[in-house]
């Protein structure tokens, strides 16, 4: 089974018309990829404004968000284990999996920032 996509019903007819004349390769928001009995969330869903409010999130300050985006964040303080949506000022920036003592950062490598981060940087 491939990636699951989210697509608004209001645009279904438009997509059919476009698909008739063009080869649609990508349509809607990628939700994730099923893997055994879990869904690995897609980065597109993290950035989407059409995500569920039931998704567990972790709000990050500027310094923590920068370390997350640099892929230099190794643990978070959050009561919930499992998938968390990393947010900054309410906007999703990517996924992480909280394992308790450490995290797995699911930010795509091509989105990683390369700049040096000053210690204790604030807004």
N, C-alpha and C positions, 0 to 999 in steps of 0.2 A: 504494500500500500504506500502511496506517495504522500506528499505534503497536503495537509488540509487547509483549505482557503475559506475565508469569510467574505461573503459578497452580499450587499444589500438587495433585497427583492425588488426594490424600485428600479434597479438598473438591469434586471435580468433580460428584459426584451431588447434593450440596447446592446447588451453583450451578444445575444443571439444574432442580431443584424450584423454587428462587427465581425463575428466569427464566420458568418457566411461569406463575407468579402475579404477578410484578412485571416491570417493564421494567428489566433491569440495564443501567445506563449505564457503569459502571466496575466491574471485577472483577479482583482480583489486583494485582500490582506492575507498573507501566509500566517496561519495560526500556529502550525507546528507539524512535527513529524512523529507519527506513532512508532513507538519502539517497545515491543513486547506488551506490557500492561501499563505503560506510561506514555505521556505525550511530552516530547521535547519541544518547548515553545520556541517559535521563530523570532528573530530579532525584529522583524517587521511588526509583529504584534506588540512588542515593547514600545515602539514608536507611535503606534496607532492611537488615534483619539476614540476609536470605536471598540475599546476593550471593556470588559466587565469591571464593575466597581468591586466585585467579590474577589478579584485577584489580590493575593497577599503582596504588600509592597513594603519597601524600606526606604524612607526618605533620607537623603544624604545631604550633608552640608557641602560647601564648595570644596573643601580640602578632601573629604572622603570621596566625593564624586570624581574629582580629578584623578585620585589614585585608582579608583575603579576603572576609569577610562584609559588609564595608562597600563592597566592590568597589573597593578602593583598593590592590590588590596587582597589580603590573605584571610581575613576574618571579619565578621560583623557581630554586633550585639543585637540579637533579635531572638525572641522567645520561640518563634516558629522555625522549624527545620523544613527543608525541602525547597521548592522553587519560590523565589521572591523576585518581584519586579523592582529593580533599582530605579528610584525617581529622584529628580532634582527640581525643586520648586514645583512639584506636582506633575511634572512631565516625565514619562518613562524614558530611561536612557539605556536599559539593557537588562538581561537576566543573569541571575546568579543562583546557585544551589547551595543553601546553607546546610552544612554537614555538622554543625555544632561547634567543633574545634577549629574548623577552617571552611573556606568556601571554594566552589568551583565557579570561575568567572566565564560566562558564556558570551561575552562580547566578541563579535567577529574580529579576527586579527587585523583585518584591513581597516577597522575603525579605531584601532588603538592610537592614542596620542603619543607623540614621541618627545614632547617638550620636557624640560626639567621642571620639577615642581618644588617650589620653595617650601621649606618646613613651616608649618603653622599658617599657611596661606589662608586668608579669609577674603570675604567680598569687599 
